[in-house]
Amino acid sequence: MPPRHWRCARSCTPTPTVARVALADDPTGEASSDGLARGRKDVEVQPAGGAYVESGSVDPASDGTPYVIDSAGYKYELVGPEVPDFIGYGDTSAPVVPSVWMRFFDDKVQLSVNLARRVPADAPPADVAEGS
């Protein structure tokens, strides 16, 4: 059993623009760290779940770096202001979460329109390039 001073943190987002964390003393069951070595992490995202967040300041009025997190617990940085719209989050307000939270998730690839098009990062947008 973990020492009494260990804590478990759970991310809670009561509104799209407010991020909160709930702390638990002596977590039990699925929230317990039983069997987890000191200094290790165990991230679990519900099947068919995930998140669209902005990593940045704890100030909910500030913008951060947009990410999507998949059900396997991997994070994908969204590069470019048009990417959220292209993947279905254009009308969604992502909550801003503390950047330190993102350390719990392993990096995968960056997602950008130009990477998907397999062109240089500074290439013009597809509609401009096609109209030339």
C-alpha positions in Angstrom: 0.0 0.0 0.0 1.4 3.5 -0.9 2.4 5.8 1.9 -0.3 8.1 3.2 1.2 11.2 1.7 0.8 9.9 -1.9 -2.0 11.7 -3.8 -4.1 10.9 -6.8 -5.2 13.7 -9.1 -8.2 13.5 -11.4 -8.8 16.1 -14.1 -12.3 17.6 -14.1 -13.7 20.1 -16.6 -17.1 21.4 -15.4 -17.3 23.9 -18.3 -15.5 24.0 -21.7 -13.3 26.9 -20.5 -12.6 25.9 -16.9 -10.1 23.1 -15.9 -10.0 21.8 -12.4 -8.2 19.0 -10.6 -9.6 16.9 -7.8 -7.2 15.4 -5.2 -7.8 12.3 -3.3 -6.1 11.0 -0.1 -5.4 7.3 0.1 -7.0 6.4 -3.2 -8.5 2.9 -3.5 -9.6 0.6 -6.2 -8.8 1.8 -9.8 -7.5 5.1 -8.5 -4.9 3.3 -6.2 -1.2 3.2 -7.1 -0.9 -0.3 -5.8 1.5 -2.3 -8.0 3.0 0.8 -9.6 6.7 1.4 -9.0 7.8 4.7 -7.5 8.3 7.4 -10.1 6.2 5.5 -12.7 2.9 6.6 -14.3 -0.1 4.8 -15.4 -2.5 6.7 -17.7 -5.9 5.3 -18.6 -8.3 6.9 -21.0 -11.7 5.3 -21.3 -12.3 3.2 -24.5 -13.6 5.4 -27.4 -12.7 8.4 -25.2 -10.2 11.1 -25.5 -9.8 14.8 -25.1 -9.3 18.0 -27.0 -7.4 20.5 -24.8 -5.1 23.4 -24.9 -1.9 23.1 -22.9 -0.8 26.3 -21.3 -1.4 28.5 -18.3 -3.7 27.8 -15.4 -5.4 31.1 -16.3 -8.6 30.0 -18.1 -8.6 33.3 -20.1 -5.3 32.5 -21.9 -4.8 30.3 -24.9 -2.5 27.4 -25.0 -1.1 24.8 -27.5 -3.9 22.6 -28.8 -3.6 18.8 -28.4 -5.8 15.8 -28.9 -5.4 12.8 -26.7 -6.5 9.4 -27.9 -8.0 6.5 -26.1 -4.6 4.8 -25.8 -3.2 7.8 -23.9 -1.1 9.4 -26.6 -1.0 13.1 -27.3 -0.9 14.8 -30.7 0.0 18.4 -31.0 -2.2 20.3 -33.5 0.0 22.6 -35.7 -1.8 25.4 -37.4 -5.1 27.3 -36.6 -7.1 25.3 -39.2 -6.3 21.8 -37.9 -9.0 21.7 -35.2 -11.7 22.5 -37.8 -10.3 19.9 -40.2 -10.6 17.1 -37.6 -14.0 18.1 -36.3 -13.3 20.4 -33.4 -13.8 23.7 -35.1 -16.8 24.6 -33.1 -15.4 23.3 -29.8 -13.9 25.4 -27.1 -11.0 23.4 -25.7 -10.3 23.8 -22.0 -6.9 25.2 -21.1 -5.0 22.8 -18.8 -1.7 23.2 -17.0 1.1 22.2 -19.3 2.6 19.9 -16.6 -0.5 17.7 -17.1 0.6 16.9 -20.6 3.7 15.1 -19.3 1.5 12.2 -18.3 0.8 11.4 -22.0 3.4 10.1 -24.5 4.0 12.1 -27.7 2.9 10.8 -31.1 3.1 12.7 -34.3 2.2 16.4 -34.8 -1.0 16.9 -36.8 -0.9 19.6 -39.5 -2.6 20.2 -42.8 0.8 20.4 -44.6 2.1 17.2 -43.0 -1.0 15.4 -44.2 -0.5 16.9 -47.7 3.2 15.8 -47.5 4.5 19.3 -48.4 6.9 21.5 -46.6 5.7 23.2 -43.5 5.8 26.7 -45.1 3.9 25.6 -48.3 0.9 27.7 -49.1 -2.6 26.4 -48.1 -4.1 23.8 -50.4 -6.7 26.2 -51.8 -4.0 28.8 -52.7 -1.7 26.2 -54.3 -4.5 24.7 -56.4 -5.6 28.1 -57.7 -2.2 28.9 -59.0 
